[in-house]
Amino acid sequence: MALADEHCQPIAKGTAPLTAEEAAGLGAQVPAWTLGMALLRGWTFPDFPMAMAFVNRVADLAIAEDHHPDICISYTKVTLTLATHKIGGLSRNDFILAAKIDRLAG
């Protein structure tokens, strides 16, 4: 099953973050994202209303999945950062949401 077809699952506090190897394996499925201590991706839009429309679609998706990115908006530029704060690192949920955002962005 593709990551974008999965759904984020509740994660218990104290769950270990993914190992570097696990994260790299999942990262191959979302190659547009920069993989580090978090997943990071940016977009540039023609104007501010289009950037905000994208952010609102991401917000709706994040609410539906109960997994929320850090969002930075700078006029026409949007940067999303995904990490599972509860565990202090990356979880499968971060990669699932990244794949869903990629699908949303087209």
C-alpha positions as CSV (number, residue, x, y, z in Angstrom):
1,M,0.0,0.0,0.0
2,A,1.3,3.5,-0.9
3,L,2.0,5.8,2.0
4,A,-0.6,8.3,0.7
5,D,-3.3,5.6,1.0
6,E,-2.5,4.9,4.7
7,H,-3.8,6.9,7.7
8,C,-1.9,8.4,10.6
9,Q,-2.1,6.4,13.8
10,P,-2.0,7.5,17.4
11,I,1.5,7.3,18.8
12,A,2.1,6.8,22.5
13,K,4.5,9.1,24.3
14,G,7.7,7.2,24.8
15,T,7.6,5.5,21.5
16,A,11.0,5.5,19.9
17,P,11.5,7.6,16.8
18,L,12.4,5.9,13.5
19,T,16.0,4.9,13.1
20,A,18.0,6.6,10.4
21,E,17.7,3.5,8.2
22,E,13.9,3.3,8.6
23,A,13.6,7.0,7.9
24,A,15.7,6.7,4.8
25,G,13.6,3.8,3.5
26,L,10.4,5.7,3.9
27,G,12.1,8.9,2.6
28,A,12.6,7.2,-0.7
29,Q,8.8,7.2,-1.1
30,V,8.7,11.0,-0.7
31,P,11.8,12.2,-2.6
32,A,10.7,15.8,-2.9
33,W,11.1,16.2,0.9
34,T,14.5,16.9,2.6
35,L,15.2,14.3,5.2
36,G,17.0,15.2,8.4
37,M,15.7,15.4,12.0
38,A,12.4,16.3,10.3
39,L,11.0,16.3,6.8
40,L,11.1,19.7,5.1
41,R,9.6,20.9,1.8
42,G,8.9,24.3,0.3
43,W,6.6,25.6,-2.4
44,T,6.4,28.9,-4.2
45,F,3.1,30.2,-5.5
46,P,2.2,33.0,-8.0
47,D,0.5,35.0,-5.3
48,F,-0.4,35.2,-1.7
49,P,-4.1,34.0,-2.1
50,M,-2.8,30.8,-3.9
51,A,-0.3,30.2,-1.1
52,M,-3.0,30.6,1.5
53,A,-5.4,28.3,-0.4
54,F,-2.7,25.6,-0.4
55,V,-2.1,26.1,3.4
56,N,-5.8,25.8,4.0
57,R,-6.0,22.5,2.1
58,V,-3.0,21.2,4.0
59,A,-4.6,22.3,7.3
60,D,-7.8,20.4,6.4
61,L,-5.8,17.3,5.6
62,A,-3.8,17.6,8.9
63,I,-7.0,17.9,10.9
64,A,-8.4,14.8,9.2
65,E,-5.2,12.8,9.9
66,D,-4.8,14.3,13.4
67,H,-1.1,15.0,12.5
68,H,0.0,18.6,12.1
69,P,2.9,20.1,10.3
70,D,4.8,23.3,11.3
71,I,3.8,25.8,8.6
72,C,5.8,28.9,7.6
73,I,4.2,31.3,5.2
74,S,6.2,34.1,3.7
75,Y,4.1,35.9,1.1
76,T,4.2,33.5,-1.8
77,K,6.4,30.9,-0.2
78,V,5.2,28.0,2.0
79,T,7.5,25.8,4.0
80,L,6.2,22.7,5.8
81,T,8.1,20.8,8.5
82,L,7.0,17.4,9.7
83,A,8.2,15.7,12.8
84,T,6.4,13.9,15.6
85,H,7.0,16.2,18.6
86,K,5.6,13.7,21.1
87,I,8.5,11.4,20.4
88,G,11.2,13.9,19.5
89,G,11.8,12.6,16.0
90,L,10.3,11.1,12.9
91,S,7.5,8.6,12.9
92,R,5.7,6.8,10.0
93,N,2.9,9.4,10.4
94,D,5.3,12.1,9.1
95,F,5.9,10.2,5.9
96,I,2.2,9.3,5.5
97,L,1.3,13.0,5.8
98,A,4.1,14.0,3.5
99,A,2.9,11.6,0.8
100,K,-0.7,12.9,1.3
101,I,0.5,16.5,0.9
102,D,2.4,15.5,-2.2
103,R,-0.8,14.0,-3.7
104,L,-2.7,17.2,-2.7
105,A,-0.1,19.4,-4.3
106,G,-0.3,17.4,-7.5
